Amino acid sequence: MPPVTFEIRNNVTVELVKASAADSDVATAARVSTVGGSHEEVVDLAKDEGLINYLMRDRHGSPFEHTSLTFYVEAPVFVAREFFRHRSGWSYNEESGRYKQLKPTFYAPPPERPLVQVGKPGAYTFKPGDHVHAASVEQNFRYVYREAYQRYMGMLQQGIAREVARMVLPVGIFTSFYATCNARSLMHFLGLRTRSCIAKFPSFPQREIEMVAEQMEDHLADLMPITYAAFNVNGRVAP
């Protein structure tokens, strides 16, 4: 078998593929309740800001659903599995190891990532660990990834089906998927998958899915600044 060039990554990729999402979409959808359809009128951003803050504060959520954002994500399999727990308001399509040969791209934690868990489930924190912990992670990740992928390629060359051979691969291998959501579902995701000192309900996500969430949050802030500001002012609780 020819030598395999492995790629070890300590980051994730989030690309905004397309979006139809603006603060005015939220305001227009909300005003149909009182003034009827007005989608061809000029938007008044000053009035929209007050309306959007009211909707967020009193949790009138449906107007935020009249938006759409599609992301392309490259992340390790264990992150994708966490991500797919979010079902309401999300649609997904993922690359398939049944139909394509998976690339030898794997995830390893960056040096600054805390490695040691302290406490019990539900009441624990993480600390950095020492040089022994860091060396163990470095050595074991690389050894297991290389061994597993070589076994995977060996089975493929023997004619074993991709859907069978892939079973030996660890969850640290990278996958890619499209994820489409609306602003309401994205805010709910952010409330659960990011840490923030201003959050009304603190969350403690695994760092790797938070890396995905942080990049998505940047896009929300850019596309819908009034909505994003209201989300933060109201404790990062999705309406």
VENJOKA-V782148 format. One record per backbone hydrogen bond with DSSP energy under -1.0 kcal/mol. CO is the residue of the C=O (numbers start at 1). NH is the residue of the N-H. If there is no record, write none. Layout:
CO,NH
CO,NH
This chain:
7,106
9,108
13,74
15,72
18,70
20,68
22,26
23,27
24,28
25,29
26,30
27,31
30,33
31,34
31,35
38,41
44,48
45,49
46,50
47,51
48,52
49,53
50,54
51,55
52,56
53,57
54,58
55,60
59,61
61,64
62,65
63,66
68,20
69,181
70,17
70,18
71,179
72,15
73,177
74,13
75,175
76,79
76,80
77,81
78,82
79,83
80,84
82,85
83,86
87,90
91,180
93,178
96,100
103,105
104,7
105,174
106,9
110,113
116,127
118,125
120,123
125,118
127,115
127,116
130,134
131,135
132,136
133,137
134,138
135,139
136,140
137,141
138,142
139,143
140,144
141,145
142,146
143,147
144,148
145,149
146,150
147,151
148,152
149,153
150,154
151,155
152,156
153,157
154,158
155,160
156,159
161,164
161,165
162,166
164,167
165,168
166,169
170,173
171,78
172,107
173,77
175,75
176,95
177,73
178,93
179,71
180,91
181,69
182,186
183,187
184,188
185,189
186,190
187,191
188,192
189,193
196,199
206,210
207,211
209,213
210,214
211,215
212,216
213,217
214,218
215,219
216,220
217,221
218,222
219,223
220,224
224,228
225,229
226,230
227,231
228,232
229,233
230,234
231,236
232,235
235,200
